[in-house]
Amino acid sequence: MSTQQPKPAAKPAATEKKSGGISAGLILIVLFAIAIAIYTFVMGDGSHFEGGTNEGHPLPGDYFGVVYKGGVIVPVLMTCFLTALTFSIERLFTIGKAKGTGDVNAFVRSVQASLDKDDVEGALKACDKQKGSVGNVTLAAIKKYKALTTEKSLDKEQKLAALSKEVEEATSLELPMLEKNLTIIATLASVSTLIGLLGTVIGMIKAFASLGNSGGSTDSSALANGISEALINTALGIGTSAICIIAYNVFTAKIDELTYSIDEIGLSVNQNYATHHN
C-alpha cells in the first residue's frame, strides 16, 4: 500500500503585504523617552539655575532653564516636536525617492514624445531610467499599452477601458506610500496647540493658588515669573503647531504635483493608443 506524500508548504504569494517598517507607536515611545531625558538631564541641570539647583529661578537669558520651568507638559510638547521633525524628514526622503532619478516634468515630456511617435520601447526605457512612483505607474501603463497592441479579443473601447483601469490600479498602489504618516503630522498641528494651552492653564492655576495661599503677600515678581513659566507651554505648542502645518502643506503640495504628473501620463497613454491603434 502506497502512502500519500505530504504536500510541500505553499510559497508565500508574490503580492503578500510587505512590512511597513518600524511602527509609529514605537517611534512615539522612543521619542517620548528621549524628550524626558533631555528635559531632566539637559534642561534640568543645575547650571541653568540660580543656586545651582533646578528649584531656583532660571539664570537671566538661559532658555534651557526657562523652558524647564514650564512643568511636566514640556516633555509632552517636546515629543510632539520631535515626532513632527522625525516624520517630516522621513516624508522628505520618501517623496524625494518617489519622484525618481530625474526631473518629473522632463520625464513626462519624454514619455509623451515617445508615445506621439508610437515608440513604445523608448517610453519603456525612459520608465526604467526614471524609477520612483511616477516611473512605476507609467511603466505599468506602457506595458499594458504594449500588450493591448497584440490583443485581438477586445474592441477599441474595451482596450481603452483596460488601459485606464491599469493606470488606476498602479496609482492606488503608489499613493498610500506617499501619504503615509501625513495624518500624524496633521493631527499634531491641532493637538500641539491644545497641549500647550493645557500646560498654560495648569501653570496659571498653580500661580494663583500660590497667591491665594499666601494671603496676598506674594512678591509680584514671583507671580510674574510663575505666569511667564506658564506661558512657555503656549509658545512651545504654537511653535510646534506652526511647523506641523507648514510641513503638512509642503508635503501635500508635492504629492499633488506627483499625482498630477501621473494623471497627465495616464491621459497621454490613452490618447496615444486611441490615435495609433484600433
N, C-alpha and C positions, 0 to 999 in steps of 0.2 A: 504494500500500500504506500503510495507516494504521499509525502507530507507537503502541505502548502507552504511555500516560502514566504516569509514576511515581506511586505511591500516596503520599498525604500522610503525614507522620510521625504515628504514633499519639500521641494525647494521653496524658499520664500518668493513671493510674487515680485516681479520687477517694479510693480507700482506701489510696493509697500511703503508706507509713510516713513520718511527718514526722521531721525531725531532732530528736534528743533534747537539743540544745544542746551546751555545752562538755562534753567527756568528763571523767570522774572522774580518769583518768590524768593529763591535762594540768593539772587543778586541783592534784593532788598534787605535781607537779613545780614548779609556781609557788609553792605554799605552802612546799615544802622550800627553795627559793631564798630566800624571804622569811625563813624561820627561820634559815638560815645567816647572812643579812645582819644580822639582829637579834642573833644570838649573837656575831658577830665584831665588829661596829661599835658596838653599843649596850652589850651586857653586857661585852664585852671591852675597852671603853675604859679607858685607864689611870687615869682619875679615880676609878674604883671600887676601886682597889688601893693598898696601901702602896708607896711609892717611885715612884708614877706609871706603873707598868708592870704588865700583867696577869700577869707572872711572880711578883709578890709576893702576899702574903696579902690577902684582901678587907678593906676597911675595916669596922670594927665597925658592925653594923646595916645594911650596904649589901647588899641581897639580890641586886642585879644581879651584883655580884662573886661572891657566894656561889654563885649558880646557874651562873655561867660556869665555876667550878671543878669542876662536875660532869663535865666532859670532853666527848668527841666524841659521846656518846649524847644529850646535851642537845638539839642541833638536831633529832634524830630525834623525840624526845618533844615538842618544840615543834611539829613538823609534825603529829604526831598530834592535839595540842590544837587547832591552827588548823584542821585538817581537820574535826574534830568540831564546832567552832564554826561553820565555814562551812556545812556540810551541815545543821546544826541550824537555822540561820537560814533556809536555803533551804527546808527542810521546813516550818518555821513559816509562811512565806508561802504555800507551795503548799497545805498543808492548810487554812489560813485561807481561801484562794481557793476551795477545793473545797466549803466549807460554803455558799458563795453569799452573796447580799447581805443576807439576813435570818436570823433565828433558825431553826435547823433544826427544832426541835420545834414551833414555831408553824407552820412551813410544812407539816409532816407533818399536823398537825391540820386545817389549812386544806384540804389536798387530800382528806383523809378526809371532811370535812364536805361538800365539793362532790360527791364520789362518792356519799355517802349520799343526796344529793338527785338523783343521776344528772345532775349539772351538769358535763358534760364540758368545755364551753367555759370555765367558771370554773376548773376544775382546770388547763387549758392556760395560762390567763392567769397563774395562780399560779406555774407552772413557768417561764414566760418572765420573770417578775419575780425569781424566786429565783436562777436560773442555778446555776453550780457543779456538782459531781459528782452530788449528790443531786438537784438540779433536772434535770440531763441524763438521768439514769436514769428519773426519774419522767416526764419529757416523752416519752421513747421508749415507756414503758409506756402512757401515756394516749393517745398517737397510735395505738398498736396496739389499744387498747381501742375507740377511735372507729372504726377501720377494721373491726373484727370485728362491730360492731353492724349493718353492712350486708352482711356476708358470709353467703351462703346455701348455699355448697357444703360447709360444715363443720358437724358437730353440736356440741352444747354442750361435751362433753368435749374435743373436738379444739380448740375455741376457747380453752378454759382452758389447755390444754397449750401452745398457741401463745403465749398471753399470758405464761405462766411462762417460756417459752424466751426471749421478747423481753427480759424483765427480767434474766435470767441473762446474756444476751449483752451488754446495755448495762452491766451491773455489771462483767463481765470486761474491758471496755474502760477503765473508770474506775479500778479498784483498782490495777493496776500503776503508774499515775501517782502514786497516793497512797503506795505502798510503796517507790518508787524511792529509792535511796541509804540506806535504813534498814539494809541489810546492811552497809554500810561502817561506820556508827555502831556496830552490834552487834559487828563484828569489832574495831574499835578499843578497845571496852570490855575485851576479853580481851588483845589484843596490847600495849596500853599498859603494863599491869602487868608483863608478861614482859620488855618492853624496859627498863623501869625496873629490874627485878631484874638484868638483864644488865649494865646500867651500874654497879649497885652491886657486883656480883661483880668486874667489871673494876677498879673503884676499890679494892676491898679487896685484890685481888691485887697491885696496884701499891704500896699502902701497906705490906703485909707484905713484899713483895720489897725495898722500900727499907730496911725494918727489918733484914732479913737481910743485905743487902749492906753495911750499916754496922757489922756486928758487934755489934749490940745497944746501940750508943751513941747511937741516935737520940733526940732530945728527945721526951718523952712528949706535949708539946703539939703538936708537928709530926705525930705519929702520930694524935692525936685529930683534928686538922684534916683529915688525909687520910681518916679514917673518916667524918667529918661530910660532907665533899665527896662521898664515895661514896654516902652515904645520900640525897643530894639527888635522885639519879635515881629512887630508890624513891618519894620524896614526889611527884615530878612524874608518875610513872607511875600511882600510885594516884589522884592528883587528877584526871588526865585520864580514867582509867577510870570514876571516880565520875560525872563529868559525862556521859560517854557512856551509862552505864546509866540515869541519870535521864532524859536526852533520849530514849533509845530507848523507855523505858516510857511517857513522856508522849505521844509521837507514836503509839505503838501503841494507847494508850487512846483517843486522838482518832479514829484510823482505825476502831477497833472501834465507836465511837459513830456514825460516819457509816455504817458497814456495817449496824448495827442499824436505823438510820433507813431505809436503802434496803430492807432486808428487810421492815420494817413496811409501807412503801409498797406493795411488791410483793404482800404478803398482802392488803392492803386492796383493791387493784385487782382481784385475783382474786375475792375475796369479794363485792365490789360487782357485778362482772359476773355472777357466778352468781346474785345476788339479783334484778337488774333485767333480765336478758336471757336469751334461750334459745339 
